[in-house]
Amino acid sequence: MIDLHYWTTPNGHKVTIFLEETGLPYRIVPVNISVGDQFKPEFLAIAPNNRIPAIVDTAPADRGAPISVFESGAILQYLAEKTGNFLPSDIRRRTEVMQWLFWQMGGLGPMAGQNHHFVQYAPEKLPYAIDRYVNETSRLYGVLNQRLADREFMAGDYSIADMASYPWIVLHKRQQQNLDDFPYLKRWLETIRARPAVQRAYALAENINTAPVVSEASRKLLFGQSATTPTGAKA
């Protein structure tokens, strides 16, 4: 059984997509980041960076004690290796998947996340910051669009790289990106959106988080953290 400590963000969606695709048994443990659940000691014990998602595998392959994993890319790799799905064993194909997974973790996710912050949530609209991150998001969309010009998915076959990237592209309107400018990317998005497992993952999110609104109180929790926050925050 996989205990998934989860909230309804792009990084959370990555893992529910994988679990729905494979049918691996799992249990959702909601971590409402808008009210400070990410600072609770029991969550920090498995996710010291106070970010969702995190998992606890209660039945690891070595039959030993439960294994906890944080960071969405590491979780996807762990689950892919556990199940033998969506990550090839062949060194060349595996390398293709892993480099695009790292591309998402190091590029698309952080840049789109900063895009969201300065466009949607920052109390002061800073034109330089908005232009910086909207333009960098556009550049990354262009990289992925070109990659998909001659293949259906990012590494050829559907893989954890696609699962990692898809939830960030879903939010293209929020990121001020027009998918008509990226036709191969648009085709890829629509192909993945049609997958039943993806639809189930997003339906699950709608039932868990019925009020995804950032309030003034949650803004301080989400965007006002420092080195002292994990020990000083109140749930």
FIGUGU-398459 format. One record per residue (C-alpha): x, y negated, z; residue in one letter. Coordinates in steps of 0.5 Angstrom, whole numbers, plus 500, padded with zeros to 3 digits. Layout:
BEGIN
XYZa/...
end
This chain:
BEGIN
500500500m/502493498i/500487503d/500481499l/501475503h/498470498y/495464496w/491461489t/497458486t/501460480p/506463484n/501467487g/497469481h/504472478k/503478483v/496479483t/496480475i/502485476f/498489481l/492489477e/495491471e/498497474t/493499479g/498499485l/494499492p/494493495y/491488501r/491481500i/493477506v/491470505p/496464507v/492458506n/498453505i/493447506s/492448513v/499450515g/499458515d/505458511q/509456518f/506461522k/511466525p/508472523e/509469516f/516466517l/518473519a/517476512i/518469508a/523465511p/523459506n/515458508n/513459501r/508464498i/507469495p/511475500a/509482500i/510488505v/511495502d/509500507t/510506503a/517504500p/521509495a/526511500d/520513505r/523509510g/521503514a/517498510p/520493506i/519485505s/520481499v/519474498f/520469492e/515471486s/521473481g/524478486a/517481488i/516482480l/522485479q/521490486y/514492484l/516493476a/522498479e/517501484k/512503479t/516504472g/512499469n/513492465f/521492466l/525497461p/530501463s/534500457d/540495458i/538491452r/531490453r/531490461r/536484460t/531480455e/526481460v/530479466m/533473462q/526470461w/524471468l/530467471f/528462465w/521461468q/524461476m/529456474g/526452469g/519452467l/516453474g/520448478p/519443472m/512444471a/511444479g/515437479q/510435473n/504436478h/507433484h/508426480f/502426475v/497429480q/499428488y/504423489a/501417492p/505412488e/505413480k/512412478l/513412471p/520414470y/518420474a/512422470i/516421464d/522425466r/518431468y/512431463v/518430457n/522436460e/515440461t/514439453s/521441452r/520448456l/514449452y/518448445g/523453448v/518458449l/514456443n/520458438q/521464442r/514467441l/514465433a/516472431d/514476437r/508477441e/511477448f/517473451m/521480451a/518484445g/513488449d/508485455y/513484461s/514481468i/517475464a/510474461d/506475468m/511470471a/510464466s/503465464y/500462470p/504456469w/502455462i/494456464v/495449467l/497445461h/492440461k/494438468r/501438465q/499433460q/501438454q/497439448n/497446446l/495445439d/503442438d/505449440f/501454436p/505460438y/505459445l/497458444k/496464441r/500468447w/496464452l/490467449e/492474448t/494474455i/488471458r/484476454a/487482458r/482485463p/487485469a/489478468v/481476468q/480480475r/486477478a/483470477y/476472479a/479474485l/483467486a/476464486e/473468491n/479467496i/480459495n/473456494t/476449495a/482447492p/483440494v/489437497v/487432503s/491427506e/492432512a/494438507s/498433503r/503432509k/504439510l/505441503l/509435501f/512432507g/517438509q/524437512s/529442516a/525441522t/518443519t/518450520p/519450528t/515443529g/508444524a/502446527k/497451524a/
end
